[in-house]
Amino acid sequence: MHFTLHAMGDSAIKVDFDGEVSPELNRDIQFFCSKLGCAAIPDIVEWVPAFDSVTIYYRPHRLSYTEVCDKIYQINRMNIDRVERKSRLISIPVVYGGKYGPDLGRVAESNKLSEDEVIQIHSEQEYLVFMLGFLPGFPYLGGLNKQIATPRLDEPRAKTVAGSVGIAHEQTGIYPIDSPGGWNIIGKTALTLFDREKEDAFLFRAGDRVTFYEISESEFEKQAWSGELVVEEVDDGKAD
Amino acid sequence: MQSEKIFHVIKPGVLTTFQDLGRTGYQKFGVPVSGAMDTFALQIANILVGNQRSAACLEVTLVGPHLEMTAPNPITVALTGAGLEPKLNDNPIKMWKTFTMEKGDRLSFGKHQSGVRAYIAVAGGFDAPVFFGSQSTDVKSGFGRSLDKDDSIYGYPAKAICGIGFTNPPTYQKSVEVAVIEGPHTDFFTKQGRDNFFNNPHTVNANSNRMGYRLKSEPVTHEENMEIWSDAVPFGGIQIPSNGSPIILMADRQTTGGYPRIGTVISSDLPKIAQLVPQGEIRFTPITIEEAQRRAIQMEKFLFKLETFKLN
């Protein structure tokens, strides 16, 4: 795997991977993270995998930048067996547009489509959870059709409510909790994505597959109470 | 060990929260780090009362709380950070120095003098809820909330040596210079944008908070239509939205972000920003990673010595 290293302040380093963002690159990144886990290097505090990078936080008074760079090259050369994986397919009910999706019009307009076309394009794709980030349990979903890719809002909103389904650039995601945010909000789901009272606090894991299906406002109101969820296991065989 | 009620909250202050050194280890699940904004002042407060450096303190913001001590046995307390005219039973009390509180004693704060955030450490530590390994309040993630009137605060009252002081506390300026390591999105910025960033002063907007400091600046321009893939964002990361106004990401920042970042404030300079008042002024200077790490080591050694030998 080829990458470049960037200092990100004095306590973090960004491993920037070459190549296009893709499910294959994501698998390589997960693999790199497993190696980081196996290496168990003291004074590496934690790491955060992203679309085309992994950021490693470390203790600068114990491990210098040059030392951490050397460790990363060593880790990259390590060989461990890739593990067998199963991924899950999670179907997310969404009410699109209106008060639930205030930016659906903006997404349609900037792509010269009707709102219905945006909904259709958004809900016919299958997505991959590339990473969690930004908020507890927030899935960054790859696989958005470029026809509905839309730049972030120029000025982030003060509040985007939990369950909001958004688009930013070629990414789509769902807000697990209320938060300020710069994504274009096109709809809302009634599912709970983050529950700190549960042992398994997060609905999504990196590597999950996700689809969206449209529901009506009344179905949404009903689901806000019952919160039904469809999770299907898919056997991917050997990851490599 | 059973905790006991140590304070009754008479007035909560504007934003008083429990903070330690943060919720590390869960960023890969999107859980923010949070923790003290000024980790230097927090650690000194803990060292003074004989706690672990990483213990939780109450972080007080601009307007302090009014607390009544309720435990039967005396407790050793230390205050560090912003100058907010602290008083014990209406008599001015020295900061950066331990003192004893007995049952019925009242700790209060007066006018704002300097800085933004003060820390209250109690010997033995606070008993506050732990989420994902940390007592830090993170309101937006649902981990605790800021103090309310009539809250009860619990702890493990202990007496440490009284009258121990920190003789060389920082002074908090309204205009600061901080060092920045450039990157990771250096290539995205125009020469003009970079020049505007490093050659002009920036003013802190009033809508700055524990999540980020919004700055008013000569626009820091980047190349048009250069969207980036979201990546992890560190404490002190300086992101530039398309309007060209920098935001310094602080303790309650998100784990990842999607705006290009021109650089990261070095860790040893973050306390200066944490204590910078609204309308305060910041100048950024570029620095090498080697020099930044030299300063980080220096700060760590200083705290380690202070903790080990109680000398400064």
Interface residues (C-beta under 8 A of the other chain):
Chain A: H6 A7 M8 G9 D10 S11 A12 K14 D16 V21 C33 V45 E46 W47 V48 P49 A50 F51 D52 S53 T55 Y57 P60 H61 S64 Y65 M131 L132 G133 F134 L135 P136 G137 F138 Y140 P151 R152 D154 E155 P156 A168 H169 Q171 P176 I177 D178 S179 P180 G182 R196 A201 F202
Chain B: T24 G25 Y26 Q27 K28 F29 G30 V31 P32 F131 F132 K140 S141 G142 F143 I181 G183 P184 M211 N225 E227 W229 S230 D231 A232 P234 F235 G236 G237 P241 S242 N243 Q254 T255 T256 G257 G258 Y259 T264 V265 I266 S267 S268 I289 E290 A292 Q293 R295 A296 I297 E300 K301
